[in-house]
Amino acid sequence: MTLSPTLRRRTLLTGAAALPAFAILTRRGEAAQFTWKMATGQAPSHPVNVRATEAIAKIKAATSGALDIKLYPAAQLGTDPQLIAQTRLNGIQIMNMASSVLATTIPAAGIVNIGYAFLSPTDVWKAVDGPLGQYVAAQIDAHGMHQLGASWENGFRNLTSGTKPVKGPADLHNFKIRVPPAPILSSMFAAFGAAPTSMDFSEVYTSLENHVVDGQENPLAIIATAKLYAVQKYLSMTRHAWDGYLIIASKTAFAQLPAKWQQVVTEAFSAAGRAEREDIAGLSASLSKELVAKGMQLIDVDTKAFQSALAKTSYYAHWKQKFGPEAWGLLEKTTGKLG
């Protein structure tokens, strides 16, 4: 389905009521052979949930209703760590999880989040659609879960503040910033001299509103759909790290499907992922202006100053040792030498 720019924006940003309404049902009285739960942490209006809804409908149609997947957005089924645990135990059959957070369970997933490793989307997709992405998928499989298709787009992460404008690395000194429970991001802000605080995303809005932390960092689509502009004044376009979303299935549940349905599920989520990448790219081109219109002050920082400051710390050497020569070598085939 190809959306016009106007319809796409209305679909992606006006809320749950704008989600495509599919009603593909089994014959009266016929129950689904497989009933799955899919959990995400994003707002219903986020492209992740819009495209996941489409994928679910395609799967239901292709299996004549035998595989019925119900989507639970906005952390309805638990925090990110809880979703990971439930998926490993087959309590949830599919989850959407940011690479940075999945890395708390599967460290290799976080290699795509290295600070200032990728400078453009072209660099990102060359790496995650190639050998580096295949390496991460194999590590996920080894931990009892299964990655469905290639990475989806979360986007380049930018910093917001409610207390002061962050224009350069020096402004991060003692800055209390919320980060996800992702050591690779915590250690980066610690290297800048900030005071990173890890917390689940479900706590972020209230923590910003009550000044528990000074700021946070996320891609623009998250900042917009979670309405963080209401509790943050400054938006610094740091683009300090890229983050992807991975669609992860319970290995047990996936193995129970007939092979032809495994292919249906994989292809449906792969197609949805490609569309979601385009959605985020389109939104990212205009969201900064929309956030300014919502009252935020936009700061175009000198990203090279942040890169240079980070390279002078032990950050890259530390993570090279953590990931090991194989993974780091695959990363640097795209990025060039880091640090």
C-alpha positions in Angstrom: 0.0 0.0 0.0 1.5 3.4 -1.1 0.4 6.4 1.0 0.3 9.9 -0.3 2.5 12.3 1.8 -0.7 13.8 3.3 -2.3 10.5 4.1 1.0 9.1 5.5 1.4 11.9 7.9 -2.2 11.7 9.1 -1.9 8.0 9.5 1.4 8.1 11.4 0.9 11.0 13.8 -2.8 11.4 14.6 -3.1 8.5 17.0 -4.5 5.0 17.5 -7.7 6.0 15.7 -5.7 6.4 12.5 -4.4 2.9 12.5 -5.5 0.9 9.4 -8.6 -1.1 10.3 -8.4 -4.6 9.0 -11.2 -7.2 9.6 -10.0 -10.4 8.0 -11.8 -13.1 10.0 -11.9 -16.9 10.1 -15.1 -18.6 9.2 -17.8 -18.3 11.8 -17.1 -20.7 14.7 -13.6 -21.5 13.5 -10.9 -20.6 16.0 -7.3 -19.7 15.0 -4.8 -22.5 15.2 -2.2 -20.2 16.6 -2.9 -17.1 18.7 0.1 -14.9 19.3 0.8 -11.7 21.2 3.0 -8.9 19.8 4.2 -6.3 22.2 5.8 -2.9 21.5 6.8 0.0 23.7 5.9 2.7 21.2 2.7 4.9 21.1 0.0 3.6 18.8 0.6 6.3 16.3 4.3 5.5 15.9 5.2 4.0 12.4 6.3 0.8 14.2 2.7 0.1 15.2 1.2 1.3 12.0 3.3 -1.0 9.9 3.1 -3.9 12.4 -0.7 -3.7 12.1 -0.4 -4.1 8.3 2.0 -7.1 8.6 -0.4 -8.8 11.1 -3.3 -8.3 8.7 -1.3 -9.8 5.8 -0.3 -12.8 7.9 -3.9 -13.4 9.0 -5.1 -13.3 5.3 -2.3 -15.5 4.0 -2.9 -18.2 6.7 -6.7 -17.9 6.3 -7.0 -16.8 9.9 -5.1 -19.7 11.3 -2.4 -17.4 12.7 -4.0 -14.6 14.7 -1.6 -12.0 16.1 -2.9 -9.3 18.5 -0.8 -6.2 18.8 -0.2 -4.6 22.3 1.4 -1.2 21.9 2.6 1.4 24.4 4.2 -1.1 26.9 0.8 -2.6 27.7 2.4 -6.0 28.4 5.4 -4.6 30.5 8.6 -2.8 30.5 11.3 -3.5 27.9 13.2 -5.9 30.2 10.0 -7.7 31.0 9.1 -8.0 27.3 12.5 -9.6 26.6 12.1 -12.1 29.4 8.5 -13.0 28.3 9.6 -13.5 24.7 12.4 -15.8 25.7 9.8 -17.8 27.7 7.2 -17.8 25.0 4.8 -15.7 27.1 4.9 -13.2 24.2 5.4 -14.5 20.7 6.7 -11.3 19.0 8.2 -8.1 20.4 9.6 -5.0 18.9 12.8 -4.0 20.7 15.4 -1.3 20.2 18.9 -2.7 19.6 20.3 -0.6 22.4 17.9 -2.2 25.0 18.2 -5.7 23.6 21.9 -5.4 24.2 21.3 -5.8 27.9 20.5 -9.4 27.2 22.3 -10.0 23.9 25.4 -7.7 24.1 26.2 -8.0 20.3 22.9 -6.3 19.4 24.4 -3.0 20.8 27.3 -2.8 18.4 25.1 -0.7 16.0 24.8 1.9 18.7 28.4 2.9 19.0 28.7 6.7 19.3 29.2 8.5 16.0 30.0 5.2 14.2 27.5 5.9 11.4 27.1 9.4 9.9 24.4 8.7 7.3 21.6 6.2 6.6 23.6 4.8 3.7 26.3 3.8 6.1 23.7 2.3 8.5 22.0 0.0 6.0 25.2 -1.1 4.4 26.2 -2.4 7.8 23.0 -3.8 9.3 21.8 -5.3 6.0 25.2 -6.9 5.5 27.6 -9.2 7.5 27.3 -7.1 10.7 23.5 -7.6 10.7 23.9 -11.3 10.0 26.3 -11.6 12.9 23.8 -9.9 15.3 20.9 -12.1 14.1 23.0 -15.2 14.7 23.7 -14.0 18.3 20.0 -13.5 18.9 19.3 -17.1 17.7 22.0 -18.4 20.1 20.1 -16.7 22.9 16.8 -18.6 22.3 15.0 -16.0 20.2 14.6 -15.4 16.4 14.9 -12.2 14.4 12.2 -11.7 11.8 13.7 -10.1 8.8 16.1 -7.2 8.8 16.3 -4.3 11.2 13.6 -1.6 11.2 14.4 2.1 11.7 14.5 3.8 15.1 16.7 6.6 13.8 19.6 8.8 14.8 19.3 9.8 18.5 19.2 13.5 19.5 19.3 15.2 22.8 16.6 17.3 24.5 16.9 19.4 27.6 14.6 21.2 30.0 17.2 23.2 31.8 19.7 24.7 29.4 20.7 24.5 25.8 23.3 21.9 25.0 25.5 23.3 22.3 28.8 21.5 22.8 30.4 18.7 24.8 31.2 21.0 27.7 27.5 21.6 28.2 27.1 18.0 29.2 29.3 18.2 32.3 27.2 17.1 35.2 24.1 17.1 33.0 21.5 14.6 34.4 20.3 12.7 31.3 17.9 9.8 31.0 19.2 7.0 28.9 17.6 3.6 28.2 19.0 0.6 30.1 21.8 0.4 27.5 25.4 0.5 28.8 26.8 1.6 25.4 24.8 4.8 25.7 25.4 5.3 29.4 29.1 5.0 29.0 29.1 7.4 26.1 27.5 10.2 28.1 29.7 9.3 31.1 32.7 9.9 28.8 31.3 13.3 28.0 31.2 14.1 31.7 27.4 13.8 32.0 25.4 12.0 34.8 23.4 9.3 32.9 20.4 7.7 34.6 19.0 4.5 33.2 15.2 4.1 33.3 12.5 2.4 31.2 10.8 4.6 28.6 7.5 4.4 30.4 8.9 6.6 33.2 10.5 9.2 31.0 7.7 11.8 30.6 7.0 12.0 34.3 10.7 12.1 35.2 11.2 15.0 32.8 8.1 16.8 34.1 9.2 16.5 37.7 12.8 17.4 36.9 14.2 14.1 38.1 16.5 14.4 35.1 17.5 17.4 33.1 17.0 15.8 29.7 16.9 12.7 27.6 17.9 11.5 24.1 15.9 9.7 21.5 15.1 9.8 17.7 12.8 12.6 16.6 9.8 10.3 15.9 9.9 9.2 19.6 10.2 12.7 20.8 7.2 13.7 18.8 4.9 10.7 19.3 5.6 10.6 23.1 4.9 14.4 23.2 8.2 15.1 25.0 8.1 18.6 23.6 5.6 19.4 26.4 8.2 18.9 29.1 11.4 19.8 27.2 12.5 23.2 25.9 15.7 22.6 23.9 16.3 20.1 21.1 20.0 19.6 20.2 20.6 17.8 16.9 23.6 15.8 18.2 22.9 12.7 16.1 25.2 11.0 18.6 24.2 7.4 17.8 22.0 5.4 15.5 19.5 2.9 16.8 17.5 0.2 15.1 14.4 -1.7 16.0 14.4 -5.5 15.8 11.3 -7.7 15.4 12.0 -10.7 17.6 10.0 -13.9 17.8 10.0 -16.5 20.5 12.1 -19.3 19.0 9.7 -21.9 20.4 6.6 -20.3 18.9 8.3 -19.7 15.5 9.5 -23.3 15.4 6.0 -24.6 15.9 4.7 -22.9 12.7 4.7 -24.9 9.4 7.6 -23.9 7.2 5.4 -22.1 4.7 3.9 -19.9 7.5 7.4 -19.2 8.8 8.1 -17.7 5.4 4.8 -15.8 5.4 5.6 -14.2 8.8 9.2 -13.4 7.8 8.2 -11.8 4.5 5.3 -9.8 6.0 7.5 -8.2 8.7 10.4 -7.7 6.3 8.1 -5.8 3.9 6.6 -3.8 6.8 10.1 -3.0 8.0 11.1 -1.6 4.6 8.0 0.6 4.6 8.7 1.7 8.2 12.2 2.8 7.2 10.7 5.1 4.6 8.2 6.4 7.1 10.9 7.4 9.6 13.1 8.9 6.8 10.1 11.0 5.7 9.2 12.1 9.2 12.8 12.9 10.2 13.0 15.4 7.3 10.2 17.5 8.8 9.8 16.7 12.4 12.4 19.1 13.6 10.3 22.0 12.2 7.2 20.6 13.8 8.8 20.3 17.2 9.9 23.9 16.9 6.3 24.8 16.1 5.4 22.9 19.3 7.6 25.3 21.3 11.0 23.7 21.3 14.2 25.7 20.5 16.3 23.9 17.9 20.1 23.8 18.2 22.2 22.7 15.3 25.4 21.5 17.1 28.8 20.9 15.6 28.8 17.1 15.6 32.5 17.0 14.8 33.2 18.6 18.2 31.3 15.8 19.9 33.1 13.2 17.8 36.5 14.6 18.6 35.7 14.8 22.3 34.6 11.2 22.4 37.6 10.0 20.5 39.9 11.5 23.2 38.4 9.2 25.8 38.7 5.5 26.4 35.2 4.9 25.0 36.1 3.2 21.7 38.9 1.1 23.2 36.6 -0.1 25.9 33.9 -1.3 23.5 36.3 -2.8 21.0 37.5 -5.0 23.8 33.9 -5.8 24.9 32.7 -6.8 21.4 35.8 -8.6 20.4 37.8 -8.6 17.1 35.2 -10.4 14.9 32.3 -8.0 15.6 34.5 -4.9 15.7 36.1 -5.9 12.4 32.7 -6.2 10.8 31.7 -2.8 12.1 34.9 -1.0 10.9 34.4 -2.4 7.4 31.7 0.1 7.1 32.7 2.9 9.5 36.4 2.9 9.0 38.7 3.0 12.1 37.0 4.3 15.2 38.8 6.1 18.0 
